[in-house]
Amino acid sequence: MIGSIDSEQTRARGLSVLPELLRTMRPKDWIKNTFVFAAIAFAYDAQGRPLWLDPQALLAVFSAFLLFCMVASAIYLINDLVDIEKDRAHPKKRNRPLASGRLSPRIAVVAAIVLLVVALPLGFFIDVGSETLLGRIDFGLALLTYMVVQGLLYSYYLKNIVIIDIFTIASGFVLRAVAGALVISIVITPWLLVCMGLLALFLGLSKRRSELSLLQAGAGEHRRILAEYSLPMLDQMISIVTAATIMAYTLFTFTAETLPLEPFPVMMVTVPFVIYAIFRYLYHVHKGDGGGNAAELLINDRSLLVCVALWGMTSVAIMAFASFS
């Protein structure tokens, strides 16, 4: 009887840990991994049809998305383990499962190892329908690079180097987009790198500004690198990157060879969606209720979510119409 009671209590404790572990893995932030779909959204196959109409290509990119979710969750666990003491001094992050003590560090370590042991090898064996293994090796290396840069170099070193920390955050988004192209063996265009890179820098700078604004005078105590920044400095950087991002996307819609340009560059109609989304994001950054977490802001702001959805549907409709006209 006693053994049965102990068994039930152990099972109950295990079940209570699962929600806290899942919360630390941050499933809301998995939306950032949709960057892997950037390349396939504007690519065509040999017959001139949108590549996202190819079920095998779409399955390969979706598989890449799932693997990035697993690796990203492992990185979140690693970051929270490294910053556990600093998070306890943060007004919001102190409520995270590890910082609050609701989740054991040992369980977090085991979960991170399991996720990486499963995801990283699978990255080299996604079936992209190619005759050689080259595309799969490239994607596996991209996934491994993402893990090393974001999970190790950033967590332990790069996040403490001014400006380099922001570039490292941005590199994570660019690597996702590049990996999405590699997994289906399509050419990585300069426009993909430029547009994704600038947007990623915008998100990284906004994240730093939100952190600095939230913590104010105690920013340096929570995260040493924040003492190297100031709000005017970040605002000037954000202004430069915002203008560059809008200009780059506008030029992309007018000149990219992968987009329909006849009888006129119709993708230009999506430019207002991009401008509104960026301005709406900046509105929250300066209001002080968003910008630190792009995924949460996108989910919680209905206007921003609708704008992004309209941009996506309009882009898909234009690509589909152009291929069948």
URLIN-V940704 format. One record per pair of residues at least 12 apart in sequence whose ideal C-beta (glycine too) atoms are under 10 Angstrom apart, sorted by sequence separation. I is the first residue (numbers start at 1). J is the second residue. D is the distance in whole Angstrom. If there is no record, write none. Layout:
I_J_D + I_J_D
//
This chain:
39_51_9 + 40_52_5 + 45_57_8 + 84_96_9 + 87_99_4 + 88_100_8 + 124_136_6 + 125_137_10 + 180_192_9 + 181_193_10 + 211_223_7 + 214_226_10 + 253_265_6 + 285_297_9 + 289_301_9 + 80_93_9 + 83_96_9 + 86_99_9 + 87_100_9 + 88_101_9 + 123_136_8 + 124_137_6 + 126_139_6 + 158_171_9 + 212_225_10 + 252_265_10 + 253_266_9 + 254_267_8 + 281_294_8 + 284_297_6 + 40_54_9 + 43_57_8 + 84_98_5 + 85_99_8 + 122_136_10 + 123_137_9 + 124_138_10 + 125_139_10 + 126_140_8 + 154_168_5 + 178_192_8 + 211_225_9 + 212_226_5 + 253_267_4 + 254_268_6 + 290_304_9 + 37_52_8 + 83_98_9 + 84_99_6 + 123_138_10 + 124_139_8 + 125_140_8 + 153_168_7 + 154_169_8 + 177_192_6 + 178_193_8 + 208_223_9 + 211_226_6 + 212_227_9 + 216_231_10 + 250_265_10 + 252_267_8 + 253_268_5 + 80_96_6 + 83_99_8 + 84_100_10 + 123_139_6 + 124_140_3 + 177_193_8 + 180_196_10 + 212_228_10 + 252_268_10 + 253_269_8 + 281_297_7 + 284_300_9 + 40_57_6 + 80_97_8 + 81_98_7 + 84_101_10 + 123_140_4 + 124_141_8 + 126_143_10 + 154_171_9 + 208_225_8 + 212_229_6 + 250_267_10 + 253_270_7 + 254_271_9 + 280_297_9 + 281_298_9 + 284_301_7 + 40_58_7 + 80_98_5 + 122_140_8 + 123_141_8 + 150_168_7 + 153_171_10 + 154_172_8 + 174_192_9 + 177_195_9 + 178_196_8 + 208_226_7 + 211_229_9 + 212_230_8 + 213_231_7 + 249_267_10 + 250_268_7 + 253_271_6 + 283_301_9 + 79_98_10 + 80_99_7 + 121_140_8 + 123_142_8 + 124_143_8 + 149_168_7 + 150_169_8 + 174_193_7 + 177_196_4 + 212_231_6 + 249_268_10 + 252_271_10 + 40_60_9 + 41_61_10 + 76_96_10 + 120_140_7 + 123_143_4 + 124_144_9 + 174_194_10 + 176_196_8 + 177_197_9 + 208_228_10 + 209_229_8 + 250_270_10 + 281_301_9 + 283_303_9 + 284_304_8 + 37_58_9 + 40_61_5 + 77_98_8 + 84_105_7 + 122_143_9 + 123_144_7 + 150_171_8 + 151_172_10 + 174_195_10 + 175_196_9 + 208_229_6 + 209_230_10 + 212_233_10 + 213_234_9 + 249_270_8 + 250_271_5 + 253_274_9 + 277_298_9 + 280_301_7 + 283_304_9 + 39_61_8 + 40_62_10 + 149_171_6 + 150_172_5 + 174_196_5 + 177_199_9 + 209_231_7 + 212_234_7 + 249_271_7 + 252_274_10 + 38_61_10 + 80_103_9 + 120_143_6 + 121_144_10 + 123_146_10 + 149_172_7 + 173_196_6 + 174_197_5 + 177_200_9 + 211_234_10 + 280_303_6 + 281_304_7 + 37_61_6 + 40_64_10 + 81_105_6 + 84_108_9 + 119_143_7 + 120_144_6 + 123_147_9 + 173_197_8 + 174_198_10 + 176_200_9 + 205_229_10 + 209_233_9 + 210_234_10 + 249_273_10 + 250_274_8 + 277_301_10 + 280_304_5 + 36_61_6 + 37_62_8 + 80_105_9 + 119_144_10 + 146_171_8 + 150_175_8 + 174_199_9 + 175_200_9 + 208_233_10 + 209_234_4 + 246_271_8 + 249_274_5 + 250_275_9 + 279_304_10 + 36_62_9 + 77_103_9 + 120_146_10 + 145_171_9 + 146_172_6 + 149_175_7 + 170_196_9 + 171_197_9 + 173_199_7 + 174_200_6 + 208_234_6 + 209_235_7 + 249_275_9 + 277_303_9 + 278_304_10 + 281_307_10 + 36_63_10 + 37_64_9 + 81_108_6 + 120_147_7 + 170_197_7 + 173_200_4 + 174_201_9 + 207_234_10 + 276_303_8 + 277_304_6 + 280_307_7 + 36_64_5 + 37_65_7 + 77_105_10 + 80_108_7 + 81_109_7 + 116_144_10 + 119_147_8 + 146_174_10 + 147_175_10 + 170_198_9 + 172_200_7 + 173_201_9 + 205_233_10 + 206_234_9 + 209_237_9 + 246_274_7 + 276_304_9 + 277_305_10 + 279_307_10 + 280_308_10 + 36_65_5 + 146_175_5 + 170_199_9 + 171_200_7 + 173_202_10 + 205_234_6 + 208_237_9 + 209_238_7 + 245_274_8 + 246_275_6 + 249_278_9 + 277_306_10 + 278_307_10 + 35_65_9 + 36_66_10 + 77_107_9 + 78_108_8 + 145_175_6 + 146_176_7 + 167_197_9 + 170_200_4 + 171_201_10 + 173_203_7 + 205_235_9 + 208_238_9 + 245_275_10 + 277_307_5 + 33_64_9 + 34_65_7 + 36_67_9 + 77_108_5 + 78_109_9 + 81_112_8 + 116_147_7 + 169_200_7 + 170_201_5 + 172_203_10 + 173_204_8 + 205_236_10 + 276_307_5 + 277_308_6 + 33_65_5 + 36_68_6 + 76_108_10 + 77_109_8 + 80_112_10 + 115_147_10 + 143_175_8 + 146_178_9 + 169_201_9 + 170_202_8 + 172_204_9 + 205_237_5 + 206_238_7 + 246_278_7 + 275_307_10 + 276_308_10 + 33_66_9 + 35_68_9 + 36_69_10 + 77_110_10 + 79_112_10 + 142_175_6 + 143_176_10 + 145_178_9 + 146_179_7 + 167_200_9 + 170_203_7 + 171_204_9 + 204_237_10 + 205_238_5 + 242_275_10 + 245_278_7 + 246_279_10 + 273_306_10 + 274_307_9 + 277_310_10 + 33_67_9 + 34_68_10 + 74_108_10 + 77_111_6 + 78_112_6 + 142_176_9 + 145_179_9 + 166_200_9 + 167_201_7 + 169_203_7 + 170_204_5 + 204_238_10 + 205_239_10 + 273_307_6 + 274_308_9 + 276_310_9 + 277_311_7 + 30_65_8 + 33_68_4 + 77_112_4 + 78_113_10 + 116_151_8 + 142_177_10 + 166_201_7 + 169_204_4 + 170_205_9 + 202_237_9 + 205_240_9 + 206_241_9 + 243_278_10 + 272_307_9 + 273_308_8 + 276_311_9 + 30_66_9 + 32_68_9 + 33_69_5 + 76_112_9 + 77_113_9 + 142_178_6 + 143_179_6 + 168_204_8 + 169_205_9 + 201_237_8 + 202_238_7 + 205_241_6 + 206_242_10 + 242_278_6 + 273_309_9 + 32_69_9 + 33_70_10 + 74_111_8 + 75_112_8 + 142_179_4 + 166_203_10 + 167_204_7 + 170_207_10 + 201_238_9 + 204_241_9 + 205_242_9 + 241_278_10 + 242_279_9 + 273_310_6 + 274_311_7 + 30_68_8 + 31_69_10 + 33_71_9 + 73_111_8 + 74_112_4 + 77_115_8 + 78_116_9 + 141_179_9 + 142_180_9 + 166_204_4 + 169_207_7 + 202_240_10 + 203_241_10 + 272_310_10 + 273_311_4 + 30_69_5 + 33_72_6 + 73_112_8 + 74_113_8 + 76_115_10 + 77_116_10 + 112_151_8 + 139_178_9 + 140_179_9 + 142_181_9 + 143_182_9 + 165_204_8 + 166_205_6 + 169_208_8 + 201_240_9 + 202_241_5 + 242_281_9 + 272_311_9 + 273_312_9 + 29_69_9 + 30_70_10 + 32_72_7 + 74_114_8 + 75_115_9 + 138_178_9 + 139_179_6 + 142_182_6 + 143_183_9 + 166_206_10 + 201_241_5 + 202_242_6 + 238_278_10 + 242_282_7 + 270_310_9 + 271_311_10 + 273_313_10 + 71_112_10 + 74_115_4 + 75_116_9 + 138_179_8 + 139_180_9 + 141_182_8 + 142_183_8 + 166_207_8 + 200_241_10 + 201_242_10 + 270_311_5 + 273_314_7 + 27_69_8 + 30_72_7 + 73_115_6 + 74_116_5 + 139_181_9 + 140_182_9 + 163_205_10 + 165_207_10 + 166_208_6 + 198_240_10 + 199_241_9 + 202_244_9 + 270_312_9 + 273_315_9 + 26_69_10 + 29_72_7 + 30_73_8 + 72_115_9 + 73_116_10 + 74_117_9 + 138_181_9 + 139_182_5 + 140_183_9 + 165_208_8 + 198_241_6 + 201_244_8 + 202_245_6 + 239_282_10 + 25_69_9 + 29_73_9 + 70_114_9 + 71_115_7 + 74_118_10 + 138_182_4 + 139_183_4 + 197_241_10 + 198_242_9 + 201_245_8 + 202_246_10 + 238_282_7 + 270_314_5 + 25_70_9 + 27_72_10 + 70_115_5 + 71_116_7 + 74_119_7 + 137_182_9 + 138_183_8 + 139_184_9 + 163_208_10 + 198_243_10 + 199_244_10 + 200_245_10 + 269_314_7 + 270_315_6 + 26_72_8 + 27_73_8 + 69_115_9 + 70_116_8 + 73_119_9 + 74_120_9 + 135_181_10 + 136_182_9 + 139_185_9 + 162_208_10 + 198_244_5 + 199_245_6 + 269_315_10 + 25_72_8 + 26_73_7 + 29_76_7 + 71_118_10 + 72_119_9 + 135_182_6 + 136_183_8 + 138_185_8 + 197_244_10 + 198_245_4 + 235_282_10 + 238_285_8 + 267_314_9 + 25_73_4 + 67_115_10 + 70_118_7 + 71_119_5 + 134_182_9 + 135_183_7 + 197_245_9 + 198_246_9 + 238_286_10 + 266_314_10 + 267_315_7 + 270_318_8 + 24_73_8 + 25_74_8 + 26_75_10 + 27_76_10 + 70_119_4 + 71_120_7 + 135_184_7 + 136_185_9 + 198_247_9 + 199_248_9 + 269_318_8 + 25_75_10 + 26_76_5 + 69_119_9 + 70_120_9 + 135_185_4 + 194_244_9 + 195_245_7 + 198_248_5 + 199_249_8 + 235_285_9 + 268_318_10 + 22_73_9 + 25_76_6 + 26_77_9 + 67_118_9 + 68_119_8 + 134_185_8 + 135_186_9 + 194_245_9 + 197_248_9 + 198_249_8 + 234_285_10 + 235_286_9 + 266_317_10 + 267_318_6 + 21_73_10 + 24_76_6 + 25_77_7 + 67_119_5 + 70_122_9 + 71_123_8 + 196_248_10 + 266_318_6 + 267_319_8 + 23_76_10 + 24_77_6 + 26_79_10 + 66_119_8 + 67_120_8 + 70_123_10 + 132_185_9 + 195_248_5 + 238_291_10 + 265_318_10 + 266_319_10 + 26_80_9 + 128_182_9 + 130_184_9 + 194_248_5 + 195_249_6 + 24_79_10 + 25_80_10 + 67_122_6 + 68_123_9 + 128_183_6 + 129_184_8 + 130_185_5 + 194_249_9 + 231_286_10 + 266_321_8 + 267_322_9 + 21_77_8 + 24_80_6 + 66_122_9 + 67_123_5 + 123_179_9 + 126_182_10 + 127_183_10 + 128_184_6 + 129_185_8 + 195_251_9 + 259_315_9 + 266_322_7 + 24_81_9 + 126_183_6 + 128_185_6 + 191_248_8 + 194_251_9 + 195_252_6 + 126_184_9 + 128_186_10 + 165_223_9 + 191_249_9 + 194_252_8 + 260_318_7 + 63_122_8 + 64_123_8 + 67_126_8 + 166_225_9 + 259_318_8 + 260_319_8 + 63_123_9 + 66_126_10 + 123_183_9 + 165_225_6 + 191_251_8 + 192_252_9 + 259_319_8 + 262_322_9 + 164_225_9 + 165_226_10 + 191_252_5 + 195_256_9 + 258_319_9 + 260_321_8 + 261_322_9 + 63_125_10 + 64_126_7 + 163_225_10 + 190_252_10 + 191_253_10 + 253_315_10 + 260_322_4 + 63_126_5 + 160_223_9 + 162_225_6 + 165_228_9 + 166_229_9 + 189_252_9 + 259_322_8 + 260_323_8 + 262_325_10 + 63_127_8 + 64_128_9 + 159_223_8 + 160_224_6 + 161_225_7 + 162_226_10 + 165_229_10 + 191_255_8 + 192_256_9 + 61_126_9 + 63_128_9 + 159_224_9 + 160_225_5 + 162_227_9 + 163_228_8 + 191_256_5 + 253_318_10 + 260_325_8 + 60_126_6 + 159_225_6 + 162_228_4 + 163_229_9 + 190_256_9 + 191_257_9 + 192_258_9 + 59_126_9 + 60_127_7 + 61_128_9 + 158_225_10 + 161_228_9 + 162_229_7 + 189_256_7 + 191_258_8 + 59_127_8 + 60_128_5 + 160_228_9 + 166_234_9 + 189_257_8 + 191_259_9 + 59_128_9 + 60_129_7 + 78_147_9 + 82_151_10 + 189_258_7 + 26_96_10 + 59_129_9 + 60_130_10 + 56_127_8 + 57_128_8 + 75_146_8 + 79_150_9 + 162_233_10 + 166_237_8 + 170_241_10 + 187_258_9 + 23_95_10 + 24_96_7 + 25_97_10 + 56_128_8 + 57_129_7 + 67_139_9 + 71_143_6 + 75_147_7 + 78_150_9 + 79_151_8 + 82_154_10 + 83_155_8 + 186_258_9 + 206_278_10 + 213_285_8 + 23_96_8 + 24_97_5 + 56_129_5 + 67_140_9 + 70_143_10 + 71_144_9 + 74_147_7 + 78_151_5 + 82_155_5 + 209_282_10 + 213_286_8 + 23_97_6 + 24_98_6 + 68_142_10 + 72_146_8 + 75_149_10 + 76_150_10 + 77_151_9 + 78_152_8 + 81_155_9 + 82_156_7 + 163_237_9 + 210_284_9 + 213_287_10 + 214_288_7 + 22_97_9 + 23_98_10 + 24_99_10 + 54_129_9 + 60_135_9 + 64_139_6 + 68_143_7 + 71_146_6 + 72_147_9 + 75_150_5 + 76_151_9 + 79_154_8 + 80_155_10 + 166_241_10 + 199_274_9 + 206_281_7 + 210_285_6 + 213_288_6 + 214_289_10 + 20_96_9 + 21_97_7 + 60_136_9 + 63_139_10 + 67_143_6 + 71_147_5 + 74_150_10 + 75_151_4 + 78_154_10 + 79_155_5 + 83_159_9 + 202_278_7 + 206_282_8 + 209_285_6 + 210_286_10 + 20_97_4 + 21_98_10 + 74_151_7 + 75_152_9 + 78_155_6 + 82_159_9 + 209_286_8 + 214_291_10 + 19_97_9 + 20_98_9 + 24_102_9 + 64_142_9 + 68_146_7 + 72_150_8 + 78_156_9 + 199_277_10 + 203_281_8 + 206_284_9 + 207_285_9 + 210_288_8 + 213_291_8 + 214_292_7 + 23_102_9 + 24_103_6 + 60_139_9 + 64_143_8 + 67_146_10 + 68_147_10 + 71_150_8 + 72_151_9 + 75_154_8 + 195_274_9 + 199_278_9 + 202_281_8 + 206_285_5 + 209_288_10 + 210_289_9 + 213_292_9 + 17_97_9 + 20_100_9 + 23_103_8 + 71_151_8 + 75_155_7 + 79_159_9 + 202_282_9 + 205_285_9 + 206_286_10 + 210_290_7 + 211_291_9 + 212_292_10 + 21_102_10 + 210_291_4 + 211_292_6 + 20_102_5 + 21_103_6 + 209_291_6 + 210_292_4 + 19_102_9 + 20_103_4 + 21_104_9 + 24_107_9 + 25_108_9 + 202_285_10 + 208_291_9 + 209_292_9 + 210_293_8 + 19_103_10 + 20_104_9 + 24_108_6 + 206_290_9 + 207_291_6 + 208_292_9 + 17_102_8 + 206_291_4 + 207_292_6 + 16_102_9 + 17_103_7 + 21_107_6 + 25_111_7 + 205_291_9 + 206_292_8 + 207_293_8 + 17_104_8 + 20_107_9 + 21_108_7 + 24_111_8 + 25_112_9 + 207_294_8 + 210_297_9 + 20_108_9 + 24_112_10 + 203_291_8 + 206_294_8 + 18_107_10 + 21_110_10 + 22_111_10 + 17_107_6 + 21_111_6 + 25_115_8 + 203_293_10 + 204_294_10 + 203_294_5 + 206_297_9 + 202_294_10 + 14_107_10 + 17_111_10 + 75_172_9 + 72_172_8 + 36_139_10 + 68_172_10 + 72_176_9 + 36_142_10 + 68_175_9 + 68_176_6 + 65_176_9 + 68_179_7 + 64_176_9 + 67_179_9 + 68_180_9 + 65_179_10 + 64_179_6 + 65_180_8 + 64_180_6 + 67_183_9 + 64_181_10 + 61_179_9 + 64_182_9 + 65_183_10 + 93_211_10 + 61_180_6 + 64_183_4 + 60_180_9 + 61_181_9 + 63_183_8 + 64_184_9 + 62_183_10 + 90_211_9 + 173_294_9 + 61_183_6 + 92_214_7 + 60_183_5 + 61_184_6 + 91_214_7 + 92_215_10 + 60_184_5 + 90_214_8 + 91_215_8 + 59_184_10 + 60_185_9 + 90_215_7 + 57_183_9 + 58_184_9 + 89_215_9 + 57_184_5 + 91_218_9 + 56_184_9 + 57_185_9 + 90_218_9 + 94_222_10 + 57_186_9 + 89_218_7 + 93_222_8 + 54_184_8 + 90_221_10 + 91_222_9 + 52_184_10 + 89_221_6 + 90_222_5 + 51_184_7 + 89_222_5 + 90_223_9 + 88_222_9 + 89_223_10 + 38_173_9 + 51_186_7 + 86_221_8 + 87_222_8 + 38_174_10 + 86_222_5 + 87_223_10 + 35_172_9 + 39_176_10 + 43_180_10 + 86_223_6 + 35_173_5 + 38_176_8 + 39_177_6 + 43_181_8 + 86_224_9 + 33_172_10 + 35_174_8 + 36_175_9 + 37_176_9 + 38_177_4 + 39_178_8 + 41_180_9 + 45_184_10 + 83_222_9 + 32_172_8 + 33_173_10 + 35_175_9 + 36_176_5 + 37_177_9 + 38_178_9 + 39_179_9 + 40_180_6 + 83_223_8 + 32_173_7 + 35_176_4 + 36_177_7 + 39_180_5 + 40_181_8 + 43_184_8 + 45_186_9 + 34_176_8 + 35_177_5 + 36_178_9 + 38_180_6 + 39_181_4 + 44_186_9 + 33_176_6 + 34_177_10 + 35_178_9 + 36_179_6 + 37_180_6 + 38_181_8 + 39_182_9 + 40_183_9 + 43_186_5 + 32_176_7 + 35_179_9 + 36_180_3 + 39_183_9 + 40_184_6 + 42_186_10 + 43_187_8 + 35_180_7 + 36_181_9 + 39_184_7 + 33_179_10 + 34_180_9 + 36_182_10 + 40_186_8 + 43_189_9 + 33_180_9 + 36_183_8 + 39_186_6 + 42_189_9 + 39_187_9 + 39_188_7 + 42_191_8 + 43_192_10 + 39_189_8 + 42_192_8 + 39_192_6 + 38_192_6 + 38_195_8 + 39_196_9 + 38_196_6 + 35_196_7 + 38_199_10 + 35_199_9 + 35_200_8 + 32_200_10 + 32_203_9 + 93_292_10 + 92_292_8 + 92_293_10 + 51_258_10 + 42_252_9 + 42_256_7 + 44_258_7 + 43_258_6 + 44_259_10 + 42_258_5 + 42_259_7 + 39_258_10 + 42_267_9 + 32_293_10 + 34_295_10 + 32_294_7 + 33_295_10 + 31_294_8 + 32_295_6 + 29_293_7 + 31_295_4 + 34_298_10 + 52_316_8 + 28_293_8 + 29_294_8 + 30_295_8 + 31_296_9 + 29_295_5 + 32_298_9 + 50_316_8 + 53_319_10 + 26_293_9 + 28_295_5 + 29_296_8 + 31_298_6 + 52_319_8 + 53_320_8 + 27_295_9 + 28_296_6 + 31_299_7 + 50_318_10 + 51_319_9 + 52_320_9 + 26_295_8 + 50_319_5 + 26_296_9 + 28_298_9 + 29_299_10 + 49_319_9 + 50_320_6 + 53_323_8 + 28_299_6 + 41_312_8 + 49_320_9 + 28_300_10 + 50_322_9 + 51_323_10 + 42_315_8 + 50_323_5 + 34_308_10 + 41_315_7 + 48_322_9 + 49_323_5 + 50_324_9 + 37_312_9 + 41_316_7 + 44_319_8 + 48_323_6 + 49_324_8 + 42_318_10 + 43_319_9 + 47_323_9 + 48_324_9 + 31_308_10 + 42_319_7 + 34_312_10 + 41_319_8 + 44_322_9 + 45_323_9 + 44_323_7
//
